[in-house]
């Protein structure tokens, strides 16, 4: 009779172990599936990033649509950055910054452009354009928020 009790007890131990291992296996499979999805997403993002870099390398401005609205993409400044690739308002901003004696604030550029600089909301779109020019290598944004022109190549 003791052998039967031992067999029953051992079977219960093995059943518990099997349940625990099955649960762990299921968790491993779920994590592997999640990793496979993450891998696909990263590959797509890398492809999009590569395509965006290739598009940014072109000299001509590219029109894109965001929320159904036409948006002009500002190209990165290459080794032989051609300002003609920029829209006219961006070229004006560059000219104003280059003509300045030193680092300029957004407000000063806004005054030169004839914007209503006393209204902060009127300067924010200009600040965004200047930051975009800095991000693309056309201007340099200093830590104090002022902008300088990059040397012309």
C-alpha positions in Angstrom: 0.0 0.0 0.0 2.9 2.4 0.7 4.1 2.0 -2.8 0.7 3.2 -4.1 0.8 6.2 -1.9 4.3 7.0 -3.0 3.3 6.7 -6.7 0.3 8.9 -6.2 2.4 11.5 -4.3 5.1 11.4 -7.0 2.5 11.7 -9.8 1.0 14.8 -8.0 4.5 16.3 -7.8 5.2 15.7 -11.5 1.7 17.1 -12.4 2.5 20.3 -10.5 5.9 20.5 -12.1 4.4 19.9 -15.6 1.8 22.7 -15.0 4.6 25.1 -13.9 6.7 24.2 -16.9 3.8 24.6 -19.3 3.1 28.0 -17.8 6.8 29.0 -18.2 6.8 27.7 -21.8 3.7 29.7 -22.6 5.3 32.9 -21.1 8.5 32.2 -23.2 6.4 31.8 -26.4 4.5 35.0 -25.7 7.8 36.9 -25.2 9.3 35.4 -28.3 6.2 36.5 -30.3 6.6 40.0 -28.9 10.3 40.1 -29.8 9.4 39.0 -33.3 7.0 41.9 -33.6 9.5 44.4 -32.2 12.1 43.1 -34.7 9.7 43.7 -37.6 8.9 47.2 -36.3 12.6 48.1 -35.9 13.3 46.9 -39.4 10.5 49.0 -40.8 11.7 52.0 -38.9 15.2 51.5 -40.1 13.9 51.3 -43.7 11.9 54.5 -43.2 14.9 56.2 -41.6 17.2 55.2 -44.5 14.6 56.4 -47.0 14.2 59.7 -45.1 18.0 60.2 -45.1 18.1 59.5 -48.9 15.3 61.9 -49.5 17.0 64.5 -47.3 20.2 64.2 -49.4 18.3 65.5 -52.4 18.9 69.2 -53.1 15.4 70.2 -54.2 12.7 70.8 -51.5 10.3 68.0 -51.4 6.5 68.5 -50.8 4.8 66.1 -48.4 1.3 65.8 -47.0 0.7 65.8 -43.3 -2.9 65.6 -42.1 -4.0 66.3 -45.7 -2.0 69.6 -45.8 1.0 70.2 -48.1 4.2 70.7 -46.1 7.6 71.6 -47.5 10.4 69.5 -46.2 13.7 71.4 -45.6 16.7 69.4 -46.9 19.8 68.8 -44.9 22.7 71.0 -45.8 25.2 68.9 -47.6 28.9 69.5 -48.3 27.9 71.9 -51.0 24.7 73.1 -49.4 22.7 75.0 -52.1 20.4 77.6 -50.6 18.3 77.5 -53.7 17.0 74.2 -52.4 15.3 76.1 -49.6 11.9 77.9 -49.8 12.1 81.7 -50.1 11.1 82.4 -46.5 13.9 80.2 -45.2 16.4 81.9 -47.5 15.3 85.3 -46.0 15.9 84.0 -42.5 19.4 82.8 -43.5 20.2 86.1 -45.1 19.1 88.0 -41.9 21.2 85.8 -39.6 24.2 86.1 -41.9 23.9 89.9 -42.1 23.9 90.2 -38.3 27.0 91.2 -36.4 26.8 88.2 -34.0 24.3 85.7 -32.6 20.7 86.8 -33.1 17.5 86.2 -31.2 14.3 85.1 -32.9 12.8 88.4 -32.0 15.4 90.3 -34.0 14.8 88.2 -37.0 11.1 88.7 -36.6 11.6 92.4 -36.5 13.6 92.3 -39.8 10.8 90.2 -41.4 8.2 92.7 -40.2 6.4 90.3 -37.8 4.4 91.6 -34.8 7.1 90.7 -32.3 5.2 91.9 -29.2 2.8 88.9 -29.7 4.6 85.7 -28.6 2.4 83.5 -30.8 3.7 85.3 -33.9 7.3 84.4 -33.1 6.8 80.7 -32.4 6.4 79.7 -36.1 9.6 81.6 -36.8 11.4 79.9 -33.9 10.3 76.6 -35.3 11.6 77.5 -38.8 15.0 78.6 -37.3 15.2 75.5 -35.2 14.5 73.4 -38.3 17.3 75.2 -40.2 19.6 74.5 -37.2 18.6 70.8 -37.1 19.3 70.5 -40.9 22.7 72.2 -40.5 22.0 75.6 -42.1 22.2 77.5 -38.8 23.7 76.9 -35.4 21.5 77.2 -32.3 23.5 78.3 -29.3 22.7 77.1 -25.8 21.3 80.5 -24.9 18.7 80.2 -27.7 20.3 82.6 -30.1 21.3 81.6 -33.7 24.4 82.1 -35.8 25.1 81.3 -39.4 27.2 78.4 -40.3 30.1 79.3 -42.5 29.4 79.1 -46.2 31.1 76.2 -48.0 
